[in-house]
Amino acid sequence: MKKLLLIFLLFIQLLFLESCGQKETLISGSKNDNNSLVNIENELEGLKTRITDLELHKDFDEIIKNADSIVYLTIGAKGYYPIKTSIGFITVSIEDIKPFAAGSKLVLDFGNPSSAGIDFKFKIDYGLLDAKSLPDKKFEKTKDVDVPTRLKAGHWNKVEIILDELPNNKLGYIRIHDLETKAIFMLKPS
């Protein structure tokens, strides 16, 4: 009987030792799992950073590719600036800016050097400049402008635009883009 009790105690002791070994394996396994999770999280963060970088490069490539289709003007800018349309270039300059209700009335001068009249529309972004004289994206507004009058061929053409919610003394810049030619009108032969 003593032998049987001794074998039983040895068996329990072996089970206990075996379970301790499994516990160590479980503990070391969970440490490995934690390390694996940390590694996966680090790889995920790296991938997110790479995706953000690729998106920035894509946006920058788009800006470069379409640079001649965008005009960026700061208030007070002098001279005219070319902008590409589907039928060639037109020019734009700021003619005047005045207070209007809670916003501003902007008068742009579009030059049409072609021999065709043009009906068109565009988007205009406008807003404040930050301390570094760069556009402050937090306060940027966008407006669709459907030019109500035809640009006369070979002329300067004034276009008035009401910019809401930003008085002229705070307006820092405008950006004209997505210019779309709706129709062209050729001169009739004489």
Contacts in CASP RR format, 6 or more apart in sequence:
PFRMAT RR
TARGET T0000
AUTHOR 0000-0000-0000
METHOD contacts of the structure
MODEL  1
MKKLLLIFLLFIQLLFLESCGQKETLISGSKNDNNSLVNIENELEGLKTR
ITDLELHKDFDEIIKNADSIVYLTIGAKGYYPIKTSIGFITVSIEDIKPF
AAGSKLVLDFGNPSSAGIDFKFKIDYGLLDAKSLPDKKFEKTKDVDVPTR
LKAGHWNKVEIILDELPNNKLGYIRIHDLETKAIFMLKPS
63 70 0 8 1.000
66 177 0 8 1.000
68 82 0 8 1.000
68 83 0 8 1.000
68 84 0 8 1.000
68 89 0 8 1.000
69 83 0 8 1.000
69 84 0 8 1.000
69 177 0 8 1.000
69 178 0 8 1.000
69 179 0 8 1.000
70 83 0 8 1.000
70 175 0 8 1.000
70 176 0 8 1.000
70 177 0 8 1.000
71 81 0 8 1.000
71 82 0 8 1.000
71 83 0 8 1.000
71 92 0 8 1.000
71 175 0 8 1.000
71 176 0 8 1.000
71 177 0 8 1.000
72 173 0 8 1.000
72 174 0 8 1.000
72 175 0 8 1.000
73 81 0 8 1.000
73 92 0 8 1.000
73 93 0 8 1.000
73 94 0 8 1.000
73 173 0 8 1.000
73 174 0 8 1.000
73 175 0 8 1.000
73 176 0 8 1.000
74 129 0 8 1.000
74 133 0 8 1.000
74 172 0 8 1.000
74 173 0 8 1.000
75 94 0 8 1.000
75 97 0 8 1.000
75 168 0 8 1.000
75 171 0 8 1.000
75 172 0 8 1.000
75 173 0 8 1.000
75 174 0 8 1.000
76 94 0 8 1.000
77 93 0 8 1.000
77 94 0 8 1.000
78 93 0 8 1.000
79 93 0 8 1.000
80 91 0 8 1.000
80 92 0 8 1.000
80 93 0 8 1.000
80 109 0 8 1.000
80 111 0 8 1.000
81 91 0 8 1.000
81 92 0 8 1.000
81 93 0 8 1.000
82 89 0 8 1.000
82 90 0 8 1.000
82 91 0 8 1.000
83 89 0 8 1.000
83 90 0 8 1.000
83 91 0 8 1.000
83 92 0 8 1.000
83 176 0 8 1.000
83 179 0 8 1.000
84 179 0 8 1.000
85 118 0 8 1.000
85 120 0 8 1.000
85 179 0 8 1.000
85 181 0 8 1.000
86 180 0 8 1.000
86 181 0 8 1.000
87 114 0 8 1.000
87 116 0 8 1.000
87 118 0 8 1.000
87 181 0 8 1.000
87 184 0 8 1.000
88 114 0 8 1.000
89 113 0 8 1.000
90 110 0 8 1.000
90 111 0 8 1.000
90 112 0 8 1.000
90 113 0 8 1.000
90 114 0 8 1.000
90 118 0 8 1.000
90 151 0 8 1.000
90 179 0 8 1.000
91 110 0 8 1.000
91 111 0 8 1.000
91 113 0 8 1.000
92 108 0 8 1.000
92 109 0 8 1.000
92 110 0 8 1.000
92 111 0 8 1.000
92 176 0 8 1.000
93 108 0 8 1.000
93 109 0 8 1.000
94 106 0 8 1.000
94 107 0 8 1.000
94 108 0 8 1.000
94 109 0 8 1.000
94 174 0 8 1.000
95 107 0 8 1.000
95 108 0 8 1.000
95 109 0 8 1.000
95 158 0 8 1.000
96 106 0 8 1.000
96 107 0 8 1.000
97 104 0 8 1.000
97 105 0 8 1.000
97 106 0 8 1.000
97 107 0 8 1.000
97 168 0 8 1.000
97 171 0 8 1.000
98 104 0 8 1.000
98 105 0 8 1.000
98 107 0 8 1.000
98 168 0 8 1.000
99 105 0 8 1.000
99 167 0 8 1.000
99 168 0 8 1.000
99 169 0 8 1.000
100 162 0 8 1.000
100 168 0 8 1.000
101 162 0 8 1.000
101 164 0 8 1.000
102 164 0 8 1.000
102 165 0 8 1.000
102 167 0 8 1.000
103 162 0 8 1.000
103 163 0 8 1.000
103 164 0 8 1.000
103 165 0 8 1.000
103 166 0 8 1.000
103 167 0 8 1.000
103 168 0 8 1.000
104 162 0 8 1.000
104 163 0 8 1.000
104 166 0 8 1.000
104 167 0 8 1.000
104 168 0 8 1.000
104 171 0 8 1.000
105 160 0 8 1.000
105 161 0 8 1.000
105 162 0 8 1.000
105 163 0 8 1.000
105 168 0 8 1.000
106 126 0 8 1.000
106 160 0 8 1.000
106 161 0 8 1.000
106 162 0 8 1.000
106 163 0 8 1.000
106 171 0 8 1.000
106 174 0 8 1.000
107 158 0 8 1.000
107 159 0 8 1.000
107 160 0 8 1.000
107 161 0 8 1.000
108 158 0 8 1.000
108 159 0 8 1.000
108 161 0 8 1.000
108 176 0 8 1.000
109 156 0 8 1.000
109 157 0 8 1.000
109 158 0 8 1.000
109 159 0 8 1.000
110 147 0 8 1.000
110 151 0 8 1.000
110 156 0 8 1.000
110 157 0 8 1.000
110 158 0 8 1.000
110 159 0 8 1.000
111 151 0 8 1.000
111 154 0 8 1.000
111 155 0 8 1.000
111 156 0 8 1.000
111 157 0 8 1.000
112 118 0 8 1.000
112 151 0 8 1.000
112 152 0 8 1.000
112 153 0 8 1.000
112 154 0 8 1.000
112 155 0 8 1.000
112 157 0 8 1.000
113 154 0 8 1.000
114 153 0 8 1.000
114 154 0 8 1.000
115 153 0 8 1.000
115 154 0 8 1.000
115 186 0 8 1.000
115 187 0 8 1.000
116 153 0 8 1.000
116 184 0 8 1.000
116 185 0 8 1.000
116 186 0 8 1.000
116 187 0 8 1.000
117 150 0 8 1.000
117 151 0 8 1.000
117 152 0 8 1.000
117 153 0 8 1.000
117 184 0 8 1.000
117 185 0 8 1.000
117 186 0 8 1.000
118 150 0 8 1.000
118 151 0 8 1.000
118 181 0 8 1.000
118 183 0 8 1.000
118 184 0 8 1.000
118 185 0 8 1.000
119 147 0 8 1.000
119 150 0 8 1.000
119 151 0 8 1.000
119 181 0 8 1.000
119 182 0 8 1.000
119 183 0 8 1.000
119 184 0 8 1.000
119 185 0 8 1.000
120 147 0 8 1.000
120 151 0 8 1.000
120 179 0 8 1.000
120 180 0 8 1.000
120 181 0 8 1.000
120 182 0 8 1.000
121 144 0 8 1.000
121 145 0 8 1.000
121 146 0 8 1.000
121 147 0 8 1.000
121 179 0 8 1.000
121 180 0 8 1.000
121 182 0 8 1.000
122 144 0 8 1.000
122 145 0 8 1.000
122 147 0 8 1.000
122 176 0 8 1.000
122 177 0 8 1.000
122 178 0 8 1.000
122 179 0 8 1.000
122 180 0 8 1.000
123 142 0 8 1.000
123 143 0 8 1.000
123 144 0 8 1.000
123 145 0 8 1.000
123 176 0 8 1.000
123 177 0 8 1.000
123 178 0 8 1.000
124 142 0 8 1.000
124 143 0 8 1.000
124 145 0 8 1.000
124 161 0 8 1.000
124 163 0 8 1.000
124 174 0 8 1.000
124 175 0 8 1.000
124 176 0 8 1.000
124 177 0 8 1.000
125 135 0 8 1.000
125 140 0 8 1.000
125 141 0 8 1.000
125 142 0 8 1.000
125 174 0 8 1.000
125 175 0 8 1.000
125 177 0 8 1.000
126 140 0 8 1.000
126 141 0 8 1.000
126 142 0 8 1.000
126 143 0 8 1.000
126 163 0 8 1.000
126 166 0 8 1.000
126 171 0 8 1.000
126 172 0 8 1.000
126 173 0 8 1.000
126 174 0 8 1.000
126 175 0 8 1.000
127 135 0 8 1.000
127 136 0 8 1.000
127 139 0 8 1.000
127 140 0 8 1.000
127 141 0 8 1.000
127 166 0 8 1.000
127 170 0 8 1.000
127 171 0 8 1.000
127 172 0 8 1.000
127 173 0 8 1.000
127 174 0 8 1.000
128 135 0 8 1.000
128 136 0 8 1.000
128 139 0 8 1.000
128 166 0 8 1.000
128 170 0 8 1.000
128 171 0 8 1.000
128 172 0 8 1.000
129 135 0 8 1.000
129 136 0 8 1.000
129 172 0 8 1.000
129 173 0 8 1.000
130 136 0 8 1.000
135 173 0 8 1.000
135 175 0 8 1.000
139 166 0 8 1.000
141 163 0 8 1.000
141 164 0 8 1.000
141 165 0 8 1.000
141 166 0 8 1.000
143 161 0 8 1.000
143 163 0 8 1.000
143 164 0 8 1.000
145 159 0 8 1.000
145 161 0 8 1.000
147 159 0 8 1.000
149 157 0 8 1.000
149 159 0 8 1.000
150 185 0 8 1.000
151 157 0 8 1.000
153 185 0 8 1.000
153 187 0 8 1.000
163 171 0 8 1.000
163 174 0 8 1.000
END
